[in-house]
Each structure stands twice: as structure tokens, then as C-alpha cells.
Amino acid sequence: MRRRRAPRAGFALEVVLEKDGREVGRATTDTFGEFVIDRLEPNSSGYHLKAAGPSGRCSTQFDLADDSRYLGVMTLAAG
């Protein structure tokens, strides 16, 4: 699973992945906003991704297919 964002020096988000209310993965984005969480069951569903950093937070829900998943552009909101 990968996510891309415009580079910003020194900027990283903490990303937490949950399934059925339990944490199943955690990562920190690189300077491009990309992250990888491995060992997820192919073709599984019901994931909730939460990302948070100094400038805000965001979240999205998604299902997996066979390959890596592009989640699109995610915009942080204050609060």
C-alpha cells in the first residue's frame, strides 16, 4: 500500500491502519508522503487508515485487492 504527496522537507505523518477496531499496522511517511504497511491479507476489506501530523489529521476507509493500493491525495484538516 503506497501513498504519494508533494515533498516537504522535514514533514512526516504518523499513519495507523485499523481493521475491525484493532491496529494492524503503523508507519511514518517519508518526505514524499509515501508509506508501506506489509503483511496484509490480499482481497481483504474493512480497513480504516488514520494519518496525523503537526498540521492536522485525516482518515479514510478502503478495501484491498491483490496488489498495492493507491489511496489518492489525502488532505490534512486541523483538529
N, CA, C and O of each residue as an XYZ file, in Angstrom:
316
protein
N       0.848     -1.149      0.000
C       0.000      0.000      0.000
C       0.902      1.222      0.000
O       1.803      1.331      0.832
N       0.669      2.132     -0.918
C       1.519      3.315     -1.019
C       0.659      4.557     -1.202
O      -0.438      4.502     -1.758
N       1.173      5.654     -0.729
C       0.504      6.930     -0.888
C       1.540      7.977     -1.239
O       2.619      7.981     -0.647
N       1.257      8.863     -2.178
C       2.222      9.874     -2.622
C       1.671     11.265     -2.350
O       0.470     11.507     -2.467
N       2.561     12.168     -1.989
C       2.207     13.546     -1.695
C       3.388     14.422     -2.068
O       4.524     13.948     -2.076
N       3.151     15.676     -2.372
C       4.244     16.587     -2.736
C       5.264     16.643     -1.603
O       4.880     16.702     -0.435
N       6.561     16.627     -1.928
C       7.592     16.631     -0.888
C       7.589     17.906     -0.062
O       7.304     18.993     -0.566
N       7.903     17.756      1.185
C       8.009     18.882      2.095
C       9.076     18.526      3.114
O       8.904     17.593      3.898
N      10.159     19.251      3.109
C      11.315     18.922      3.944
C      10.938     18.822      5.418
O      10.262     19.698      5.958
N      11.384     17.740      6.065
C      11.176     17.572      7.492
C       9.755     17.288      7.910
O       9.435     17.373      9.096
N       8.893     16.953      6.970
C       7.484     16.741      7.279
C       7.173     15.250      7.229
O       7.393     14.607      6.202
N       6.672     14.704      8.305
C       6.314     13.286      8.340
C       4.990     13.126      9.078
O       4.687     13.864     10.016
N       4.223     12.161      8.639
C       2.958     11.829      9.290
C       3.061     10.468      9.935
O       3.745      9.580      9.427
N       2.396     10.308     11.033
C       2.242      9.001     11.658
C       0.968      8.394     11.080
O      -0.099      9.005     11.145
N       1.080      7.196     10.517
C      -0.038      6.525      9.866
C      -0.386      5.273     10.656
O       0.488      4.463     10.966
N      -1.665      5.116     10.981
C      -2.132      3.946     11.719
C      -3.233      3.277     10.899
O      -4.174      3.933     10.452
N      -3.103      1.974     10.709
C      -4.091      1.204      9.975
C      -4.843      0.300     10.941
O      -4.239     -0.442     11.716
N      -6.181      0.373     10.881
C      -7.030     -0.449     11.752
C      -7.952     -1.316     10.910
O      -8.334     -0.958      9.796
N      -8.296     -2.461     11.474
C      -9.296     -3.368     10.885
C     -10.114     -3.919     12.033
O      -9.563     -4.450     12.998
N     -11.417     -3.798     11.934
C     -12.322     -4.250     12.999
C     -11.977     -3.603     14.336
O     -12.075     -4.241     15.383
N     -11.569     -2.326     14.297
C     -11.283     -1.583     15.520
C      -9.940     -1.877     16.165
O      -9.630     -1.324     17.220
N      -9.129     -2.748     15.542
C      -7.809     -3.092     16.099
C      -6.706     -2.601     15.180
O      -6.853     -2.637     13.958
N      -5.619     -2.148     15.746
C      -4.483     -1.716     14.958
C      -3.811     -2.922     14.305
O      -3.470     -3.896     14.976
N      -3.626     -2.840     12.980
C      -2.974     -3.925     12.255
C      -1.684     -3.466     11.588
O      -0.957     -4.284     11.023
N      -1.392     -2.178     11.645
C      -0.169     -1.665     11.058
C       0.073     -0.228     11.430
O      -0.856      0.511     11.760
N       1.354      0.172     11.375
C       1.736      1.530     11.715
C       2.967      1.882     10.887
O       3.838      1.039     10.674
N       3.039      3.125     10.422
C       4.180      3.565      9.627
C       4.332      5.076      9.765
O       3.427      5.765     10.235
N       5.484      5.572      9.350
C       5.739      7.004      9.261
C       6.036      7.316      7.803
O       6.818      6.612      7.163
N       5.418      8.366      7.275
C       5.635      8.713      5.872
C       7.050      9.231      5.662
O       7.695      9.736      6.581
N       7.516      9.089      4.415
C       8.796      9.693      4.050
C       8.547     11.137      3.616
O       7.433     11.641      3.758
N       9.567     11.802      3.091
C       9.409     13.210      2.714
C       8.475     13.408      1.530
O       8.065     14.536      1.260
N       8.129     12.340      0.816
C       7.174     12.420     -0.285
C       5.762     12.041      0.155
O       4.834     12.066     -0.654
N       5.596     11.696      1.417
C       4.287     11.289      1.916
C       3.981      9.825      1.667
O       2.857      9.378      1.894
N       4.973      9.074      1.202
C       4.754      7.653      0.932
C       4.994      6.818      2.183
O       5.796      7.174      3.047
N       4.290      5.716      2.257
C       4.478      4.773      3.357
C       4.126      3.381      2.863
O       3.447      3.220      1.848
N       4.595      2.383      3.591
C       4.299      0.993      3.267
C       3.933      0.274      4.553
O       4.613      0.412      5.570
N       2.860     -0.488      4.499
C       2.487     -1.384      5.591
C       2.367     -2.773      4.968
O       1.497     -3.013      4.132
N       3.233     -3.669      5.376
C       3.309     -5.006      4.786
C       2.458     -6.015      5.549
O       1.887     -5.729      6.601
N       2.402     -7.214      4.962
C       1.769     -8.395      5.566
C       0.265     -8.248      5.771
O      -0.281     -8.695      6.780
N      -0.396     -7.616      4.805
C      -1.852     -7.523      4.853
C      -2.445     -8.588      3.945
O      -1.877     -8.902      2.899
N      -3.557     -9.131      4.331
C      -4.234    -10.193      3.583
C      -4.761     -9.659      2.246
O      -5.544     -8.709      2.240
N      -4.351    -10.247      1.113
C      -4.886     -9.811     -0.188
C      -6.405     -9.970     -0.229
O      -6.967    -10.868      0.398
N      -7.046     -9.095     -0.968
C      -8.506     -9.130     -1.158
C      -9.278     -9.047      0.155
O     -10.370     -9.604      0.265
N      -8.731     -8.367      1.139
C      -9.432     -8.193      2.414
C     -10.100     -6.821      2.448
O      -9.772     -5.942      1.650
N     -11.027     -6.646      3.365
C     -11.812     -5.407      3.384
C     -11.964     -4.860      4.800
O     -11.609     -5.508      5.785
N     -12.498     -3.660      4.864
C     -12.834     -3.049      6.146
C     -11.685     -2.345      6.847
O     -11.647     -2.310      8.076
N     -10.738     -1.776      6.084
C      -9.614     -1.071      6.687
C      -9.946      0.396      6.918
O     -10.673      1.012      6.139
N      -9.408      0.940      7.991
C      -9.560      2.355      8.335
C      -8.154      2.909      8.568
O      -7.451      2.476      9.481
N      -7.753      3.874      7.732
C      -6.434      4.472      7.824
C      -6.547      5.853      8.453
O      -7.365      6.673      8.035
N      -5.719      6.101      9.462
C      -5.671      7.403     10.127
C      -4.265      7.960      9.987
O      -3.290      7.251     10.238
N      -4.150      9.220      9.589
C      -2.856      9.878      9.465
C      -2.894     11.170     10.273
O      -3.880     11.906     10.235
N      -1.803     11.443     11.014
C      -1.762     12.649     11.841
C      -0.352     13.219     11.845
O       0.635     12.484     11.828
N      -0.280     14.533     11.866
C       0.989     15.235     11.929
C       0.787     16.608     12.541
O      -0.319     16.936     12.970
N       1.827     17.409     12.587
C       1.742     18.729     13.220
C       0.692     19.660     12.598
O       0.150     20.524     13.288
N       0.404     19.490     11.304
C      -0.533     20.412     10.655
C      -1.960     19.883     10.565
O      -2.821     20.546      9.987
N      -2.231     18.708     11.122
C      -3.598     18.204     11.118
C      -3.677     16.699     11.012
O      -2.701     15.985     11.243
N      -4.868     16.231     10.654
C      -5.109     14.792     10.553
C      -6.129     14.507      9.468
O      -6.850     15.403      9.027
N      -6.185     13.258      9.043
C      -7.180     12.819      8.075
C      -7.379     11.323      8.248
O      -6.599     10.654      8.926
N      -8.430     10.808      7.628
C      -8.674      9.367      7.678
C      -9.473      8.955      6.454
O     -10.134      9.776      5.819
N      -9.401      7.678      6.137
C     -10.160      7.130      5.020
C     -10.387      5.641      5.254
O      -9.635      4.993      5.983
N     -11.419      5.114      4.635
C     -11.696      3.686      4.706
C     -11.505      3.087      3.321
O     -11.765      3.752      2.318
N     -11.051      1.835      3.254
C     -10.798      1.207      1.967
C     -10.746     -0.299      2.108
O     -10.678     -0.838      3.213
N     -10.781     -0.974      0.952
C     -10.615     -2.416      0.844
C      -9.363     -2.680      0.013
O      -8.937     -1.817     -0.755
N      -8.773     -3.863      0.160
C      -7.583     -4.232     -0.601
C      -7.933     -5.149     -1.759
O      -8.929     -5.870     -1.718
N      -7.103     -5.112     -2.789
C      -7.171     -6.057     -3.904
C      -5.933     -6.944     -3.807
O      -5.423     -7.175     -2.710
N      -5.450     -7.439     -4.932
C      -4.262     -8.297     -4.936
C      -2.962     -7.528     -4.756
O      -2.012     -8.058     -4.180
N      -2.899     -6.283     -5.241
C      -1.660     -5.519     -5.274
C      -1.700     -4.338     -4.307
O      -2.649     -4.168     -3.542
N      -0.645     -3.532     -4.366
C      -0.585     -2.299     -3.577
C      -1.783     -1.424     -3.901
O      -2.328     -1.490     -5.002
N      -2.182     -0.621     -2.961
C      -3.366      0.221     -3.122
C      -2.974      1.686     -3.097
O      -2.309      2.124     -2.159
N      -3.372      2.461     -4.111
C      -3.182      3.906     -4.134
C      -4.425      4.528     -3.508
O      -5.541      4.297     -3.973
N      -4.234      5.314     -2.458
C      -5.368      5.882     -1.735
C      -5.710      7.287     -2.194
O      -6.643      7.898     -1.674
N      -4.971      7.805     -3.154
C      -5.257      9.143     -3.668
C      -4.645     10.213     -2.793
O      -3.876      9.921     -1.877
N      -4.991     11.452     -3.082
C      -4.491     12.583     -2.307
C      -5.343     12.724     -1.064
O      -6.570     12.794     -1.136
N      -4.679     12.764      0.071
C      -5.381     12.929      1.350
C      -4.987     14.292      1.915
O      -3.801     14.598      2.038
N      -5.978     15.106      2.257
C      -5.731     16.453      2.762
C      -5.903     16.480      4.261
O      -6.914     16.017      4.790
N      -4.914     17.025      4.946
C      -4.975     17.134      6.406
C      -5.906     18.266      6.800
O      -5.955     19.304      6.140
N      -6.642     18.059      7.879
C      -7.516     19.095      8.429
C      -7.105     19.343      9.874
O      -6.796     18.403     10.606
N      -7.102     20.591     10.277
C      -6.748     20.943     11.650
C      -7.746     20.316     12.607
O      -8.923     20.142     12.293
N      -7.232     19.979     13.796
C      -8.126     19.469     14.827
C      -7.891     18.105     15.107
O      -8.566     17.525     15.958
